[in-house]
Amino acid sequence: MNDGIDGEFPFLDDVFLVVVFLRAIKLSERAKIGILLRN
């Protein structure tokens, strides 16, 4: 059974999730700063 990329590089999914998670944190931090600056 070959799942393609997932089968050969299972760690890529983890890396992708980490990148998405870090981007979400950056966006939330920017949103907080934006809200603080508006007030």
mmCIF file of the N, C-alpha and C atoms, coordinates in Angstrom:
data_MODEL
# 
_entry.id   MODEL 
# 
loop_
_atom_site.group_PDB 
_atom_site.id 
_atom_site.type_symbol 
_atom_site.label_atom_id 
_atom_site.label_alt_id 
_atom_site.label_comp_id 
_atom_site.label_asym_id 
_atom_site.label_entity_id 
_atom_site.label_seq_id 
_atom_site.pdbx_PDB_ins_code 
_atom_site.Cartn_x 
_atom_site.Cartn_y 
_atom_site.Cartn_z 
_atom_site.occupancy 
_atom_site.B_iso_or_equiv 
_atom_site.pdbx_formal_charge 
_atom_site.auth_seq_id 
_atom_site.auth_comp_id 
_atom_site.auth_asym_id 
_atom_site.auth_atom_id 
_atom_site.pdbx_PDB_model_num 
ATOM 1   N N  . MET A 1 1  ? 0.846  -1.199 0.000  1.00 0.00 ? 1  MET A N  1 
ATOM 2   C CA . MET A 1 1  ? 0.000  0.000  0.000  1.00 0.00 ? 1  MET A CA 1 
ATOM 3   C C  . MET A 1 1  ? 0.880  1.249  0.000  1.00 0.00 ? 1  MET A C  1 
ATOM 4   N N  . ASN A 1 2  ? 0.659  2.101  -0.960 1.00 0.00 ? 2  ASN A N  1 
ATOM 5   C CA . ASN A 1 2  ? 1.452  3.327  -1.031 1.00 0.00 ? 2  ASN A CA 1 
ATOM 6   C C  . ASN A 1 2  ? 0.499  4.522  -1.022 1.00 0.00 ? 2  ASN A C  1 
ATOM 7   N N  . ASP A 1 3  ? 0.617  5.330  0.010  1.00 0.00 ? 3  ASP A N  1 
ATOM 8   C CA . ASP A 1 3  ? -0.246 6.512  0.124  1.00 0.00 ? 3  ASP A CA 1 
ATOM 9   C C  . ASP A 1 3  ? 0.402  7.727  -0.520 1.00 0.00 ? 3  ASP A C  1 
ATOM 10  N N  . GLY A 1 4  ? 1.416  7.494  -1.351 1.00 0.00 ? 4  GLY A N  1 
ATOM 11  C CA . GLY A 1 4  ? 2.088  8.608  -2.002 1.00 0.00 ? 4  GLY A CA 1 
ATOM 12  C C  . GLY A 1 4  ? 2.970  9.357  -1.019 1.00 0.00 ? 4  GLY A C  1 
ATOM 13  N N  . ILE A 1 5  ? 2.749  10.661 -0.917 1.00 0.00 ? 5  ILE A N  1 
ATOM 14  C CA . ILE A 1 5  ? 3.588  11.488 -0.049 1.00 0.00 ? 5  ILE A CA 1 
ATOM 15  C C  . ILE A 1 5  ? 3.444  11.052 1.410  1.00 0.00 ? 5  ILE A C  1 
ATOM 16  N N  . ASP A 1 6  ? 2.220  10.791 1.836  1.00 0.00 ? 6  ASP A N  1 
ATOM 17  C CA . ASP A 1 6  ? 2.009  10.399 3.231  1.00 0.00 ? 6  ASP A CA 1 
ATOM 18  C C  . ASP A 1 6  ? 2.762  9.118  3.551  1.00 0.00 ? 6  ASP A C  1 
ATOM 19  N N  . GLY A 1 7  ? 2.762  8.163  2.608  1.00 0.00 ? 7  GLY A N  1 
ATOM 20  C CA . GLY A 1 7  ? 3.428  6.885  2.846  1.00 0.00 ? 7  GLY A CA 1 
ATOM 21  C C  . GLY A 1 7  ? 4.943  7.038  2.935  1.00 0.00 ? 7  GLY A C  1 
ATOM 22  N N  . GLU A 1 8  ? 5.501  7.906  2.094  1.00 0.00 ? 8  GLU A N  1 
ATOM 23  C CA . GLU A 1 8  ? 6.957  8.056  2.069  1.00 0.00 ? 8  GLU A CA 1 
ATOM 24  C C  . GLU A 1 8  ? 7.446  9.046  3.122  1.00 0.00 ? 8  GLU A C  1 
ATOM 25  N N  . PHE A 1 9  ? 6.693  10.102 3.336  1.00 0.00 ? 9  PHE A N  1 
ATOM 26  C CA . PHE A 1 9  ? 7.119  11.134 4.283  1.00 0.00 ? 9  PHE A CA 1 
ATOM 27  C C  . PHE A 1 9  ? 5.990  11.440 5.270  1.00 0.00 ? 9  PHE A C  1 
ATOM 28  N N  . PRO A 1 10 ? 5.766  10.556 6.237  1.00 0.00 ? 10 PRO A N  1 
ATOM 29  C CA . PRO A 1 10 ? 4.677  10.790 7.195  1.00 0.00 ? 10 PRO A CA 1 
ATOM 30  C C  . PRO A 1 10 ? 4.891  12.049 8.030  1.00 0.00 ? 10 PRO A C  1 
ATOM 31  N N  . PHE A 1 11 ? 6.153  12.466 8.172  1.00 0.00 ? 11 PHE A N  1 
ATOM 32  C CA . PHE A 1 11 ? 6.419  13.634 9.012  1.00 0.00 ? 11 PHE A CA 1 
ATOM 33  C C  . PHE A 1 11 ? 5.998  14.937 8.341  1.00 0.00 ? 11 PHE A C  1 
ATOM 34  N N  . LEU A 1 12 ? 5.781  14.907 7.012  1.00 0.00 ? 12 LEU A N  1 
ATOM 35  C CA . LEU A 1 12 ? 5.383  16.137 6.321  1.00 0.00 ? 12 LEU A CA 1 
ATOM 36  C C  . LEU A 1 12 ? 4.041  16.642 6.833  1.00 0.00 ? 12 LEU A C  1 
ATOM 37  N N  . ASP A 1 13 ? 3.149  15.717 7.193  1.00 0.00 ? 13 ASP A N  1 
ATOM 38  C CA . ASP A 1 13 ? 1.851  16.137 7.724  1.00 0.00 ? 13 ASP A CA 1 
ATOM 39  C C  . ASP A 1 13 ? 2.052  16.905 9.021  1.00 0.00 ? 13 ASP A C  1 
ATOM 40  N N  . ASP A 1 14 ? 2.953  16.411 9.881  1.00 0.00 ? 14 ASP A N  1 
ATOM 41  C CA . ASP A 1 14 ? 3.204  17.091 11.150 1.00 0.00 ? 14 ASP A CA 1 
ATOM 42  C C  . ASP A 1 14 ? 3.801  18.469 10.900 1.00 0.00 ? 14 ASP A C  1 
ATOM 43  N N  . VAL A 1 15 ? 4.747  18.536 9.965  1.00 0.00 ? 15 VAL A N  1 
ATOM 44  C CA . VAL A 1 15 ? 5.368  19.825 9.650  1.00 0.00 ? 15 VAL A CA 1 
ATOM 45  C C  . VAL A 1 15 ? 4.314  20.798 9.141  1.00 0.00 ? 15 VAL A C  1 
ATOM 46  N N  . PHE A 1 16 ? 3.438  20.317 8.268  1.00 0.00 ? 16 PHE A N  1 
ATOM 47  C CA . PHE A 1 16 ? 2.388  21.169 7.710  1.00 0.00 ? 16 PHE A CA 1 
ATOM 48  C C  . PHE A 1 16 ? 1.481  21.696 8.818  1.00 0.00 ? 16 PHE A C  1 
ATOM 49  N N  . LEU A 1 17 ? 1.097  20.808 9.752  1.00 0.00 ? 17 LEU A N  1 
ATOM 50  C CA . LEU A 1 17 ? 0.220  21.218 10.850 1.00 0.00 ? 17 LEU A CA 1 
ATOM 51  C C  . LEU A 1 17 ? 0.908  22.260 11.718 1.00 0.00 ? 17 LEU A C  1 
ATOM 52  N N  . VAL A 1 18 ? 2.205  22.074 11.969 1.00 0.00 ? 18 VAL A N  1 
ATOM 53  C CA . VAL A 1 18 ? 2.941  23.038 12.795 1.00 0.00 ? 18 VAL A CA 1 
ATOM 54  C C  . VAL A 1 18 ? 2.979  24.398 12.108 1.00 0.00 ? 18 VAL A C  1 
ATOM 55  N N  . VAL A 1 19 ? 3.239  24.397 10.798 1.00 0.00 ? 19 VAL A N  1 
ATOM 56  C CA . VAL A 1 19 ? 3.301  25.665 10.054 1.00 0.00 ? 19 VAL A CA 1 
ATOM 57  C C  . VAL A 1 19 ? 1.953  26.378 10.113 1.00 0.00 ? 19 VAL A C  1 
ATOM 58  N N  . VAL A 1 20 ? 0.882  25.619 9.893  1.00 0.00 ? 20 VAL A N  1 
ATOM 59  C CA . VAL A 1 20 ? -0.460 26.211 9.939  1.00 0.00 ? 20 VAL A CA 1 
ATOM 60  C C  . VAL A 1 20 ? -0.741 26.753 11.336 1.00 0.00 ? 20 VAL A C  1 
ATOM 61  N N  . PHE A 1 21 ? -0.338 25.983 12.349 1.00 0.00 ? 21 PHE A N  1 
ATOM 62  C CA . PHE A 1 21 ? -0.563 26.400 13.738 1.00 0.00 ? 21 PHE A CA 1 
ATOM 63  C C  . PHE A 1 21 ? 0.180  27.699 14.034 1.00 0.00 ? 21 PHE A C  1 
ATOM 64  N N  . LEU A 1 22 ? 1.440  27.783 13.604 1.00 0.00 ? 22 LEU A N  1 
ATOM 65  C CA . LEU A 1 22 ? 2.228  28.992 13.856 1.00 0.00 ? 22 LEU A CA 1 
ATOM 66  C C  . LEU A 1 22 ? 1.628  30.184 13.117 1.00 0.00 ? 22 LEU A C  1 
ATOM 67  N N  . ARG A 1 23 ? 1.158  29.954 11.900 1.00 0.00 ? 23 ARG A N  1 
ATOM 68  C CA . ARG A 1 23 ? 0.532  31.059 11.149 1.00 0.00 ? 23 ARG A CA 1 
ATOM 69  C C  . ARG A 1 23 ? -0.716 31.541 11.869 1.00 0.00 ? 23 ARG A C  1 
ATOM 70  N N  . ALA A 1 24 ? -1.501 30.603 12.400 1.00 0.00 ? 24 ALA A N  1 
ATOM 71  C CA . ALA A 1 24 ? -2.722 30.970 13.120 1.00 0.00 ? 24 ALA A CA 1 
ATOM 72  C C  . ALA A 1 24 ? -2.369 31.807 14.343 1.00 0.00 ? 24 ALA A C  1 
ATOM 73  N N  . ILE A 1 25 ? -1.289 31.434 15.040 1.00 0.00 ? 25 ILE A N  1 
ATOM 74  C CA . ILE A 1 25 ? -0.867 32.199 16.222 1.00 0.00 ? 25 ILE A CA 1 
ATOM 75  C C  . ILE A 1 25 ? -0.467 33.611 15.805 1.00 0.00 ? 25 ILE A C  1 
ATOM 76  N N  . LYS A 1 26 ? 0.308  33.719 14.719 1.00 0.00 ? 26 LYS A N  1 
ATOM 77  C CA . LYS A 1 26 ? 0.737  35.044 14.257 1.00 0.00 ? 26 LYS A CA 1 
ATOM 78  C C  . LYS A 1 26 ? -0.472 35.903 13.911 1.00 0.00 ? 26 LYS A C  1 
ATOM 79  N N  . LEU A 1 27 ? -1.452 35.313 13.205 1.00 0.00 ? 27 LEU A N  1 
ATOM 80  C CA . LEU A 1 27 ? -2.643 36.070 12.819 1.00 0.00 ? 27 LEU A CA 1 
ATOM 81  C C  . LEU A 1 27 ? -3.417 36.516 14.049 1.00 0.00 ? 27 LEU A C  1 
ATOM 82  N N  . SER A 1 28 ? -3.545 35.632 15.044 1.00 0.00 ? 28 SER A N  1 
ATOM 83  C CA . SER A 1 28 ? -4.294 35.988 16.250 1.00 0.00 ? 28 SER A CA 1 
ATOM 84  C C  . SER A 1 28 ? -3.560 37.086 17.014 1.00 0.00 ? 28 SER A C  1 
ATOM 85  N N  . GLU A 1 29 ? -2.223 37.016 17.023 1.00 0.00 ? 29 GLU A N  1 
ATOM 86  C CA . GLU A 1 29 ? -1.454 38.059 17.704 1.00 0.00 ? 29 GLU A CA 1 
ATOM 87  C C  . GLU A 1 29 ? -1.653 39.396 16.994 1.00 0.00 ? 29 GLU A C  1 
ATOM 88  N N  . ARG A 1 30 ? -1.619 39.382 15.671 1.00 0.00 ? 30 ARG A N  1 
ATOM 89  C CA . ARG A 1 30 ? -1.839 40.625 14.915 1.00 0.00 ? 30 ARG A CA 1 
ATOM 90  C C  . ARG A 1 30 ? -3.228 41.167 15.197 1.00 0.00 ? 30 ARG A C  1 
ATOM 91  N N  . ALA A 1 31 ? -4.216 40.274 15.270 1.00 0.00 ? 31 ALA A N  1 
ATOM 92  C CA . ALA A 1 31 ? -5.591 40.706 15.531 1.00 0.00 ? 31 ALA A CA 1 
ATOM 93  C C  . ALA A 1 31 ? -5.674 41.364 16.904 1.00 0.00 ? 31 ALA A C  1 
ATOM 94  N N  . LYS A 1 32 ? -5.020 40.759 17.896 1.00 0.00 ? 32 LYS A N  1 
ATOM 95  C CA . LYS A 1 32 ? -5.036 41.339 19.249 1.00 0.00 ? 32 LYS A CA 1 
ATOM 96  C C  . LYS A 1 32 ? -4.411 42.720 19.236 1.00 0.00 ? 32 LYS A C  1 
ATOM 97  N N  . ILE A 1 33 ? -3.252 42.845 18.567 1.00 0.00 ? 33 ILE A N  1 
ATOM 98  C CA . ILE A 1 33 ? -2.561 44.137 18.504 1.00 0.00 ? 33 ILE A CA 1 
ATOM 99  C C  . ILE A 1 33 ? -3.441 45.164 17.790 1.00 0.00 ? 33 ILE A C  1 
ATOM 100 N N  . GLY A 1 34 ? -4.083 44.742 16.700 1.00 0.00 ? 34 GLY A N  1 
ATOM 101 C CA . GLY A 1 34 ? -4.953 45.654 15.962 1.00 0.00 ? 34 GLY A CA 1 
ATOM 102 C C  . GLY A 1 34 ? -6.101 46.152 16.823 1.00 0.00 ? 34 GLY A C  1 
ATOM 103 N N  . ILE A 1 35 ? -6.692 45.235 17.593 1.00 0.00 ? 35 ILE A N  1 
ATOM 104 C CA . ILE A 1 35 ? -7.804 45.619 18.471 1.00 0.00 ? 35 ILE A CA 1 
ATOM 105 C C  . ILE A 1 35 ? -7.308 46.595 19.535 1.00 0.00 ? 35 ILE A C  1 
ATOM 106 N N  . LEU A 1 36 ? -6.132 46.316 20.096 1.00 0.00 ? 36 LEU A N  1 
ATOM 107 C CA . LEU A 1 36 ? -5.587 47.197 21.132 1.00 0.00 ? 36 LEU A CA 1 
ATOM 108 C C  . LEU A 1 36 ? -5.301 48.579 20.556 1.00 0.00 ? 36 LEU A C  1 
ATOM 109 N N  . LEU A 1 37 ? -4.770 48.643 19.332 1.00 0.00 ? 37 LEU A N  1 
ATOM 110 C CA . LEU A 1 37 ? -4.441 49.933 18.732 1.00 0.00 ? 37 LEU A CA 1 
ATOM 111 C C  . LEU A 1 37 ? -5.710 50.726 18.429 1.00 0.00 ? 37 LEU A C  1 
ATOM 112 N N  . ARG A 1 38 ? -6.775 50.039 18.041 1.00 0.00 ? 38 ARG A N  1 
ATOM 113 C CA . ARG A 1 38 ? -8.030 50.750 17.741 1.00 0.00 ? 38 ARG A CA 1 
ATOM 114 C C  . ARG A 1 38 ? -8.563 51.408 19.009 1.00 0.00 ? 38 ARG A C  1 
ATOM 115 N N  . ASN A 1 39 ? -8.470 50.685 20.115 1.00 0.00 ? 39 ASN A N  1 
ATOM 116 C CA . ASN A 1 39 ? -8.954 51.256 21.379 1.00 0.00 ? 39 ASN A CA 1 
ATOM 117 C C  . ASN A 1 39 ? -7.868 52.183 21.910 1.00 0.00 ? 39 ASN A C  1 
# 
